[in-house]
Amino acid sequence: MSGQTSPNVIMSEISKPTRPRGEAGRTMNAQVAFDVAQLFVARFSKQDVSGYAPTMRPPMGVSTEGGRQALQHIVLESKTPGESAVTVGHVNLTAHSAKLRTHECLNQLHAMRFPKKLFPLDAAAYQLFFDAAHKFLSNYSLAMEVEARAPELTPAVDGKLTAPPAQVGKRSALAVVGIVALMLLVATFAVLKITRRL
């Protein structure tokens, strides 16, 4: 890795407010994110994960908009034309955080989205990449999160999968049921009282 900037040097640059704009007019944070993406690609470009090549998406523009556009996805790009990429995690250098998904999590997501299609990633090959990527990202002192289970997804009107309704909706439904039960109880008590008078 001669000629490349070390992770600690890159991360220390984030705290320098007077750093000039980088290549292509990028802001300090955008340039750091671009540098890390380049280092990731250099580290993993030759690694094969069941016919997929690991990469990290560079920042979308010349600025992260104060961190609002700092999320960079880590994906496995298929070497087979027409096959979709697999998003395996993300990095947010502004928030000093990163997330990687386990093979089981990816398998669950794939089964939800493509129930009739076999999951293409071999567990052992993916684990080798996962361990190496986790170590790589840990060098940047990021708060690492491992997503071991897929979030529950439900089909939306347009056919795409979305997150389930918030728990607040369930609580509201329970509250309505409780109110209705209370009203029935009061009504029953009133009927019994009137009946006894007759």
Steps between C-alpha positions, in 0.01 A plus 500: 500500500792730434402844377158474664387713792454305823150482654604693810643785294181524292274502805713766671446725200125519582572721800696758297253781415737689271585212267479628140256346258622174354496365148207609285411769755389252768448624854715359777249232607418404142870465417563281804201281406631476142848403627360227725290362212812489282696318772213251542492430126880460491485256791211284375494539121667163443292309754230281349185426700307238303539695177454841662759775551491711821496877462407811694297774334679838496315815610230612257622859466769744602345545845333284763265792579613515860478122535148464356642321193789326672365145475710277272368156411720192500385272221593181322492566126413198288752402234208359298334764279141573599528367855413741782757619750463387862514775764690355796540806720589867516744751643433848635833667573333819621313303768802268552279194449484196275271200455558159346237233436565134574446226243185391683359853490569530127349158438181602682474827305554313172230244588252781570576683176557203270315203651550279192868579445793331673729724705825521303753565779690210654507531880872419539610734220287781640631445853858546376400833348290599804791441741746691282256791445422517873872520576554763229220722632605452863832664410308828466373489860141481376210384717438165333152349480437145380153437358437130563127488417303660222242758606144387441389626162149520358389542136393856414235600246758537221640152567815620675584384850474750783549501874196401705280771654635653819418342833291809576235366261475176698470690825223718354307190393533349847382826656186497278428137595541588867261797472239289317526227767458757775194649327345151468565436867335828600203430270459149643511637854237764410269237344532277807419791729191594298386136484517465879280806543232341280 
